[in-house]
Amino acid sequence: GDGNLPIAMSGRVWVYADPSGGEIKPGDRLTTSGSKPGYAMKAADSGRADGAVLGKAMTTVDQQTGMVLVLVNLQ
């Protein structure tokens, strides 16, 4: 309601997952989704991923919530 949104700079954070980049598995590098603002997707193209990675997936996508646990490590 007040326009404030949480932002994570580091740590373990649950984020919404966009499956358009492929199935997310633990250890996959994640980046921002181009089609769904606020969502993360698998960084499938390793050549373009450098500098665009939010962190690594720690879990698969939870089917009930559509979220994945991410170890956020911005660099």
N, C-alpha and C positions, 0 to 999 in steps of 0.2 A: 503494500500500500504506500509506503513512503519512498519507494524507488531505490532503496538500498539493497544491494545484492552481495552475497558472500563471495570472497575471492581467496583462493588457496595459493600460497607461494611455495610451500613445501609440506611434506608429510603424506599421510595416507588419507585419501578423500574419495568418497563415492561420487561418480559422475554419470550422467546419462550417456548411453552409447548409441552410436549410429552404425548399423551393420553394413553400410554401403561400401566401406573399404575392405570388407572381408570379415570372417569370423575372428573374434578377439579371444586370444588365449593368454594365459599367464606368461609374462616375459615380453609380450608384444609392445613395441613402442607406439604411443598414441599421439595424435595431433588433433587440431580442431577440425570439425566437420565443415565442409564447404556448403552443404545443403541444409543443415539444421543448426542454426545458431545456438550456442550453449551446450552442444554435444561434442563428444570426442569420438574419433574413429581410428582404426588401425592405420598406421603410417606405412602403407604397402610399398611405396617407391623410396627405397633407401637413399637414392641419389638426391632426392628432393627433401628428405626428412631432416637433414642436418639444420639445426637452428629453429625447427618448427615442432619439435617434440615437447609435449607437455610432461610426459613421464612414462612409466611402464605399468602395464596391466598386472595386477596381482591375482586377479580371479578371472573366470569367464563371466559373461554377462548373466546377471540374475534374471531369469525368465519372468518372474513376477513383477519386478520393478523396472527392468530395462536398464539397470545400472551396473557399472563395473568398478571395482576397487582399484584405484590408481595410486602408485607411489609418485607423487609430484616432485619433480626435480628440474626446475627451470634453469637453463644455462644460456 
